[in-house]
Amino acid sequence: MAGSGYTLSHALNKVPGIQSINLRSSNNYIDYPSIAEMRFYKEEQCRKMIEQADVIVFHTAINPYISAFHLTKEVLAKKKKLLYFHGSDCRHYGTQIIAQADELFGKDAYKVLVSTPDLQSIVPEAVWMPVARSFSEMYKQYALCNQDTRALQSFGASVDKIVLAHAPTNPEVKGSQLFFKVITELITAYKNAEFLPIQNMSHDQAMRAIARSDIFFDQHKLGAYGLAAVEASIFKEAIFVRLDAPVIEAMERESGLKNPFIQWIDEDQLRERAATLCEHPKLIRRFGTKTYEYCKKMHDELPVAQRFLKVVEAM
């Protein structure tokens, strides 16, 4: 779930008076740090952590955690409970998971969060809770990847390439074929452009690749932007992502900012707008700065932590 459990806990622990633990029932298969994995703690220790907590956030599922930690309805009844959806889990199993929550917790005894606003069309009562990212920490960690490039430039080497990137984690869902087609045409037409596919990498490797990029193609089928687009925004890249009208409305309403991502109507306009950036590289930073301002306002960790705490306080 894009490290959302860890990053939320990481953000909350920076708020005075708050303690948060990201307790995982399975191994941390993505290369994110994790606060507590069940393989390193006994079941009894894990259950004590939960018993001492005031608030429990279930990410995506409920029953696997209930089973793994042998939680009882009596223990759960004393907690504030939230169910946090992150994408395909909600699209494919949302109704089923909410039915489980109603049975286990009671229909009005928990709150539903969604990490992208398009999911509110599936769960209208859900609160949009953007996934947190530490903009300052990630910039310090990964912007330095470009140090060698800057050193080469200072010695007069020709490294003025414009790097086009796309992360086809799910090519069908993201509509990667259209991006591949347009990118291939661009790197053929513009000798200053090169393509950097971001796939089959750890998160650390992917972030290093994203930090090297100038133009990032996110997706054009889902109607909402993905987390990779947020991570690319940290480096003020120009980002292409097709958004549905209700998503744009929610983004503008929540942020007060308009048109933070580059949109297009059809394939020709996508090609034309990307070509313009290759021809006029100075425009990349202009678009990237606009996207950065939006994503920092909506996704930087402390604003997300405060947003989360307001939801909890209202329960």
C-alpha positions as a Python dict, from the first residue, in 0.01 Angstrom:
ca = {
    (1, 'M'): (0, 0, 0),
    (2, 'A'): (285, 236, -97),
    (3, 'G'): (423, 240, 257),
    (4, 'S'): (116, 430, 373),
    (5, 'G'): (103, 266, 715),
    (6, 'Y'): (465, 345, 793),
    (7, 'T'): (454, 699, 655),
    (8, 'L'): (139, 784, 852),
    (9, 'S'): (297, 657, 1175),
    (10, 'H'): (622, 838, 1091),
    (11, 'A'): (427, 1164, 1048),
    (12, 'L'): (215, 1119, 1363),
    (13, 'N'): (521, 1058, 1578),
    (14, 'K'): (639, 1410, 1496),
    (15, 'V'): (330, 1557, 1662),
    (16, 'P'): (381, 1634, 2034),
    (17, 'G'): (186, 1401, 2260),
    (18, 'I'): (123, 1138, 1991),
    (19, 'Q'): (275, 790, 1975),
    (20, 'S'): (210, 568, 1673),
    (21, 'I'): (320, 217, 1579),
    (22, 'N'): (301, 62, 1234),
    (23, 'L'): (232, -299, 1332),
    (24, 'R'): (264, -541, 1042),
    (25, 'S'): (126, -894, 1042),
    (26, 'S'): (335, -993, 739),
    (27, 'N'): (691, -935, 624),
    (28, 'N'): (783, -594, 490),
    (29, 'Y'): (825, -706, 128),
    (30, 'I'): (874, -351, -3),
    (31, 'D'): (1194, -176, 97),
    (32, 'Y'): (1032, 62, 346),
    (33, 'P'): (1138, 87, 708),
    (34, 'S'): (877, -61, 940),
    (35, 'I'): (831, 9, 1307),
    (36, 'A'): (711, -336, 1417),
    (37, 'E'): (684, -656, 1216),
    (38, 'M'): (520, -961, 1371),
    (39, 'R'): (816, -1182, 1275),
    (40, 'F'): (1031, -983, 1523),
    (41, 'Y'): (777, -978, 1808),
    (42, 'K'): (585, -1249, 1985),
    (43, 'E'): (212, -1262, 1929),
    (44, 'E'): (153, -1166, 2293),
    (45, 'Q'): (368, -852, 2254),
    (46, 'C'): (180, -750, 1942),
    (47, 'R'): (-155, -795, 2114),
    (48, 'K'): (-37, -582, 2409),
    (49, 'M'): (57, -301, 2169),
    (50, 'I'): (-296, -308, 2032),
    (51, 'E'): (-458, -329, 2375),
    (52, 'Q'): (-265, -19, 2488),
    (53, 'A'): (-362, 184, 2181),
    (54, 'D'): (-645, 436, 2176),
    (55, 'V'): (-690, 430, 1797),
    (56, 'I'): (-652, 144, 1546),
    (57, 'V'): (-620, 198, 1171),
    (58, 'F'): (-683, -107, 952),
    (59, 'H'): (-515, -68, 615),
    (60, 'T'): (-711, -234, 332),
    (61, 'A'): (-826, -543, 521),
    (62, 'I'): (-960, -643, 861),
    (63, 'N'): (-988, -1020, 902),
    (64, 'P'): (-615, -1100, 845),
    (65, 'Y'): (-523, -869, 1134),
    (66, 'I'): (-800, -1003, 1357),
    (67, 'S'): (-672, -1356, 1297),
    (68, 'A'): (-300, -1276, 1320),
    (69, 'F'): (-330, -1097, 1653),
    (70, 'H'): (-631, -1294, 1791),
    (71, 'L'): (-825, -976, 1857),
    (72, 'T'): (-1163, -995, 2026),
    (73, 'K'): (-1470, -777, 1979),
    (74, 'E'): (-1439, -674, 2344),
    (75, 'V'): (-1089, -532, 2290),
    (76, 'L'): (-1184, -360, 1965),
    (77, 'A'): (-1502, -208, 2113),
    (78, 'K'): (-1290, 16, 2340),
    (79, 'K'): (-1092, 169, 2051),
    (80, 'K'): (-1152, 434, 1790),
    (81, 'K'): (-1133, 240, 1463),
    (82, 'L'): (-1058, 350, 1108),
    (83, 'L'): (-1051, 156, 782),
    (84, 'Y'): (-808, 305, 529),
    (85, 'F'): (-848, 208, 159),
    (86, 'H'): (-569, 263, -95),
    (87, 'G'): (-695, 175, -443),
    (88, 'S'): (-759, -164, -598),
    (89, 'D'): (-859, -300, -257),
    (90, 'C'): (-1150, -57, -253),
    (91, 'R'): (-1239, -97, -622),
    (92, 'H'): (-1251, -478, -609),
    (93, 'Y'): (-1337, -564, -248),
    (94, 'G'): (-1461, -243, -85),
    (95, 'T'): (-1822, -351, -39),
    (96, 'Q'): (-1716, -686, 105),
    (97, 'I'): (-1464, -531, 348),
    (98, 'I'): (-1712, -269, 467),
    (99, 'A'): (-1967, -545, 532),
    (100, 'Q'): (-1706, -721, 747),
    (101, 'A'): (-1641, -397, 937),
    (102, 'D'): (-2013, -347, 997),
    (103, 'E'): (-2040, -697, 1140),
    (104, 'L'): (-1728, -676, 1359),
    (105, 'F'): (-1747, -317, 1480),
    (106, 'G'): (-2103, -203, 1428),
    (107, 'K'): (-2226, 11, 1141),
    (108, 'D'): (-2149, 351, 1296),
    (109, 'A'): (-1855, 246, 1514),
    (110, 'Y'): (-1571, 325, 1272),
    (111, 'K'): (-1461, 573, 1008),
    (112, 'V'): (-1358, 504, 648),
    (113, 'L'): (-1062, 683, 489),
    (114, 'V'): (-953, 672, 124),
    (115, 'S'): (-612, 774, -6),
    (116, 'T'): (-736, 912, -341),
    (117, 'P'): (-1051, 1117, -403),
    (118, 'D'): (-1179, 896, -686),
    (119, 'L'): (-1252, 626, -426),
    (120, 'Q'): (-1519, 851, -272),
    (121, 'S'): (-1741, 753, -564),
    (122, 'I'): (-1730, 397, -426),
    (123, 'V'): (-1753, 494, -58),
    (124, 'P'): (-1933, 833, -51),
    (125, 'E'): (-1911, 865, 327),
    (126, 'A'): (-1530, 821, 326),
    (127, 'V'): (-1287, 1099, 415),
    (128, 'W'): (-1006, 1169, 171),
    (129, 'M'): (-677, 1116, 360),
    (130, 'P'): (-381, 1170, 124),
    (131, 'V'): (-83, 938, 170),
    (132, 'A'): (193, 1117, 362),
    (133, 'R'): (545, 1173, 236),
    (134, 'S'): (829, 1361, 404),
    (135, 'F'): (918, 1613, 135),
    (136, 'S'): (1225, 1753, 309),
    (137, 'E'): (1368, 1415, 409),
    (138, 'M'): (1313, 1259, 67),
    (139, 'Y'): (1457, 1559, -115),
    (140, 'K'): (1772, 1552, 99),
    (141, 'Q'): (1807, 1177, 52),
    (142, 'Y'): (1751, 1156, -323),
    (143, 'A'): (1823, 1495, -480),
    (144, 'L'): (2191, 1428, -418),
    (145, 'C'): (2167, 1151, -679),
    (146, 'N'): (2222, 1428, -931),
    (147, 'Q'): (2550, 1546, -778),
    (148, 'D'): (2759, 1354, -1030),
    (149, 'T'): (2562, 1505, -1316),
    (150, 'R'): (2619, 1854, -1185),
    (151, 'A'): (2991, 1781, -1146),
    (152, 'L'): (3009, 1669, -1510),
    (153, 'Q'): (2832, 1984, -1620),
    (154, 'S'): (3082, 2200, -1431),
    (155, 'F'): (3363, 2036, -1629),
    (156, 'G'): (3188, 2119, -1956),
    (157, 'A'): (3056, 1772, -2036),
    (158, 'S'): (2741, 1755, -2249),
    (159, 'V'): (2485, 1594, -2019),
    (160, 'D'): (2189, 1819, -2091),
    (161, 'K'): (1949, 1532, -2153),
    (162, 'I'): (1581, 1561, -2073),
    (163, 'V'): (1483, 1240, -1897),
    (164, 'L'): (1131, 1108, -1960),
    (165, 'A'): (1009, 854, -1704),
    (166, 'H'): (716, 620, -1652),
    (167, 'A'): (656, 351, -1390),
    (168, 'P'): (443, 76, -1552),
    (169, 'T'): (361, -104, -1227),
    (170, 'N'): (34, -212, -1387),
    (171, 'P'): (54, -133, -1761),
    (172, 'E'): (-312, -208, -1830),
    (173, 'V'): (-445, 1, -1542),
    (174, 'K'): (-206, 290, -1610),
    (175, 'G'): (-249, 280, -1987),
    (176, 'S'): (124, 243, -2037),
    (177, 'Q'): (105, 154, -2407),
    (178, 'L'): (3, 506, -2501),
    (179, 'F'): (288, 652, -2299),
    (180, 'F'): (536, 407, -2453),
    (181, 'K'): (421, 507, -2800),
    (182, 'V'): (449, 882, -2738),
    (183, 'I'): (779, 853, -2550),
    (184, 'T'): (932, 646, -2832),
    (185, 'E'): (832, 914, -3082),
    (186, 'L'): (976, 1188, -2863),
    (187, 'I'): (1317, 1030, -2807),
    (188, 'T'): (1337, 966, -3181),
    (189, 'A'): (1247, 1324, -3269),
    (190, 'Y'): (1449, 1496, -2995),
    (191, 'K'): (1810, 1394, -2949),
    (192, 'N'): (1816, 1568, -2611),
    (193, 'A'): (1549, 1330, -2475),
    (194, 'E'): (1595, 984, -2326),
    (195, 'F'): (1358, 735, -2164),
    (196, 'L'): (1399, 593, -1815),
    (197, 'P'): (1152, 309, -1741),
    (198, 'I'): (1101, 262, -1367),
    (199, 'Q'): (1020, -103, -1304),
    (200, 'N'): (1149, -412, -1123),
    (201, 'M'): (1320, -192, -865),
    (202, 'S'): (1318, -154, -489),
    (203, 'H'): (1158, 165, -362),
    (204, 'D'): (1504, 312, -300),
    (205, 'Q'): (1613, 238, -657),
    (206, 'A'): (1285, 375, -794),
    (207, 'M'): (1327, 698, -598),
    (208, 'R'): (1679, 742, -734),
    (209, 'A'): (1542, 699, -1085),
    (210, 'I'): (1256, 941, -1022),
    (211, 'A'): (1502, 1198, -886),
    (212, 'R'): (1692, 1181, -1216),
    (213, 'S'): (1379, 1245, -1422),
    (214, 'D'): (1252, 1572, -1569),
    (215, 'I'): (915, 1472, -1717),
    (216, 'F'): (703, 1204, -1549),
    (217, 'F'): (410, 1023, -1711),
    (218, 'D'): (181, 884, -1440),
    (219, 'Q'): (-142, 734, -1582),
    (220, 'H'): (-439, 817, -1802),
    (221, 'K'): (-702, 553, -1721),
    (222, 'L'): (-772, 564, -1348),
    (223, 'G'): (-879, 927, -1336),
    (224, 'A'): (-667, 1007, -1030),
    (225, 'Y'): (-297, 1061, -971),
    (226, 'G'): (-79, 796, -812),
    (227, 'L'): (183, 808, -539),
    (228, 'A'): (469, 799, -791),
    (229, 'A'): (342, 1134, -920),
    (230, 'V'): (358, 1274, -566),
    (231, 'E'): (713, 1145, -527),
    (232, 'A'): (813, 1298, -864),
    (233, 'S'): (666, 1630, -751),
    (234, 'I'): (925, 1649, -473),
    (235, 'F'): (1184, 1720, -746),
    (236, 'K'): (962, 1971, -930),
    (237, 'E'): (918, 1756, -1239),
    (238, 'A'): (655, 1818, -1507),
    (239, 'I'): (392, 1550, -1450),
    (240, 'F'): (133, 1420, -1697),
    (241, 'V'): (-177, 1259, -1544),
    (242, 'R'): (-536, 1246, -1669),
    (243, 'L'): (-786, 1335, -1398),
    (244, 'D'): (-1163, 1284, -1387),
    (245, 'A'): (-1374, 1594, -1331),
    (246, 'P'): (-1490, 1497, -976),
    (247, 'V'): (-1128, 1436, -877),
    (248, 'I'): (-1023, 1777, -1007),
    (249, 'E'): (-1311, 1936, -815),
    (250, 'A'): (-1206, 1761, -493),
    (251, 'M'): (-841, 1859, -542),
    (252, 'E'): (-924, 2224, -603),
    (253, 'R'): (-1173, 2234, -315),
    (254, 'E'): (-930, 2082, -65),
    (255, 'S'): (-615, 2264, -177),
    (256, 'G'): (-744, 2593, -313),
    (257, 'L'): (-508, 2545, -612),
    (258, 'K'): (-603, 2493, -976),
    (259, 'N'): (-455, 2268, -1247),
    (260, 'P'): (-157, 2127, -1058),
    (261, 'F'): (-89, 1849, -1315),
    (262, 'I'): (-55, 1863, -1693),
    (263, 'Q'): (-377, 1744, -1862),
    (264, 'W'): (-455, 1652, -2222),
    (265, 'I'): (-761, 1572, -2429),
    (266, 'D'): (-633, 1307, -2672),
    (267, 'E'): (-316, 1141, -2796),
    (268, 'D'): (-227, 1430, -3027),
    (269, 'Q'): (-246, 1683, -2746),
    (270, 'L'): (-42, 1458, -2516),
    (271, 'R'): (228, 1434, -2783),
    (272, 'E'): (214, 1807, -2854),
    (273, 'R'): (243, 1914, -2489),
    (274, 'A'): (526, 1672, -2415),
    (275, 'A'): (708, 1786, -2731),
    (276, 'T'): (677, 2148, -2621),
    (277, 'L'): (861, 2062, -2298),
    (278, 'C'): (1138, 1889, -2494),
    (279, 'E'): (1174, 2197, -2714),
    (280, 'H'): (1155, 2444, -2425),
    (281, 'P'): (1307, 2276, -2115),
    (282, 'K'): (1267, 2590, -1904),
    (283, 'L'): (893, 2521, -1900),
    (284, 'I'): (953, 2199, -1707),
    (285, 'R'): (1035, 2382, -1385),
    (286, 'R'): (740, 2619, -1430),
    (287, 'F'): (494, 2329, -1443),
    (288, 'G'): (689, 2133, -1183),
    (289, 'T'): (680, 2415, -929),
    (290, 'K'): (302, 2435, -956),
    (291, 'T'): (271, 2060, -897),
    (292, 'Y'): (518, 2076, -608),
    (293, 'E'): (314, 2345, -433),
    (294, 'Y'): (-4, 2136, -457),
    (295, 'C'): (153, 1806, -349),
    (296, 'K'): (344, 1962, -62),
    (297, 'K'): (25, 2121, 68),
    (298, 'M'): (-177, 1799, 38),
    (299, 'H'): (81, 1523, 100),
    (300, 'D'): (364, 1655, 315),
    (301, 'E'): (365, 1455, 635),
    (302, 'L'): (274, 1712, 902),
    (303, 'P'): (-34, 1850, 720),
    (304, 'V'): (-149, 1489, 667),
    (305, 'A'): (-90, 1408, 1035),
    (306, 'Q'): (-295, 1710, 1144),
    (307, 'R'): (-569, 1618, 897),
    (308, 'F'): (-579, 1265, 1038),
    (309, 'L'): (-592, 1384, 1399),
    (310, 'K'): (-888, 1612, 1324),
    (311, 'V'): (-1080, 1310, 1192),
    (312, 'V'): (-993, 1110, 1504),
    (313, 'E'): (-1087, 1392, 1740),
    (314, 'A'): (-1428, 1420, 1574),
    (315, 'M'): (-1508, 1052, 1629),
}
